[in-house]
Structure formats: structure tokens, C-alpha cells
Amino acid sequence: MAEESQASLTEQEEAILMLEKKRFKHSGSKEAYIGRTLGLSPVSYYQQLNSMIDNPRIIAAEPLLTARLRARRDLAEGQG
């Protein structure tokens, strides 16, 4: 049972991960959606996301998504 509660995600974490699975057609529409649905600024959202994708609990819940997001982040950091 301890593993079950440890692996469970908060509503906010689930909402962020679900948002990362969506595709947005227009520039800026993702940022608008973040503010509208989560009440977060894009900066706050991406700070939370970057913290989440390094969290073992989140990785266990969504291994493929978190691996893809870490690879994208690492690639962007390498280009900066």
C-alpha cells in the first residue's frame, strides 16, 4: 500500500502531464491554455514541469512521457 500512495499523482501533476500529451496548432495557444486551465503563468508551469520530470515518482507513473520531455529539455539546454 505504501508504494501505491507514493506513486499516486496530485491533481496538479496529472493536469500538467495530460497537458504535455496534447498537441497545440497555434503559437501561444499552449500558454493561453496553461493560464486558463491551471491558473499558472507559463514560467511557473515550466518550472514545475522541469522539476516533475526529474522526480522518480513522476517517472514511475509516466516513464515514456518523462523520458521524452527530459530528452527535449536536454537538447534545448545543449543548444543554448
C-alpha positions in Angstrom: 0.0 0.0 0.0 2.9 2.4 0.7 4.1 2.0 -2.9 0.6 2.8 -4.2 0.3 6.1 -2.3 3.8 7.0 -3.2 3.2 6.5 -6.9 -0.1 8.4 -6.9 0.0 11.8 -8.5 -1.6 15.0 -7.3 -4.4 16.6 -9.4 -2.0 19.3 -10.5 0.7 16.8 -11.5 -1.9 14.8 -13.5 -3.2 18.0 -15.2 0.4 19.0 -16.2 1.2 15.6 -17.6 -2.1 15.5 -19.5 -1.4 18.9 -20.9 2.0 17.7 -22.1 0.3 14.9 -24.1 -1.8 17.5 -26.0 -0.9 19.0 -29.4 -1.4 22.7 -30.0 -1.7 24.0 -33.5 -1.1 27.7 -33.0 1.8 29.6 -31.4 0.8 30.8 -27.9 -2.3 28.6 -27.6 -0.5 26.3 -25.1 0.5 29.2 -22.9 -3.1 30.5 -23.0 -4.4 27.0 -22.1 -2.0 26.8 -19.2 -3.3 30.1 -17.7 -6.9 29.3 -18.4 -7.0 25.7 -17.0 -4.2 25.6 -14.4 -4.1 29.3 -13.4 -0.3 29.3 -13.7 2.0 31.6 -15.6 3.9 29.8 -18.3 7.2 30.4 -16.3 5.7 28.8 -13.2 4.3 25.9 -15.3 7.6 25.1 -17.0 9.5 25.4 -13.6 7.1 22.8 -12.2 7.3 20.6 -15.2 11.1 20.6 -15.2 11.1 19.6 -11.5 8.5 16.9 -12.1 10.3 15.2 -14.9 13.3 14.5 -12.7 11.1 13.2 -9.8 11.3 9.4 -9.5 7.6 9.2 -8.5 6.6 11.0 -11.7 9.0 9.0 -13.8 7.5 5.8 -12.4 4.0 7.0 -13.3 4.8 8.2 -16.8 8.2 6.7 -17.9 7.8 7.4 -21.7 6.5 10.9 -21.4 9.1 11.9 -18.8 11.9 10.4 -20.9 10.7 12.4 -24.0 10.4 15.6 -22.0 13.9 15.2 -20.4 15.4 14.5 -23.8 13.7 17.6 -25.3 14.9 19.7 -22.3 18.5 18.4 -22.5 18.6 19.0 -26.3 17.4 22.6 -25.8 20.0 23.2 -23.0 22.7 21.9 -25.2 21.8 24.4 -27.9 21.8 27.4 -25.5 
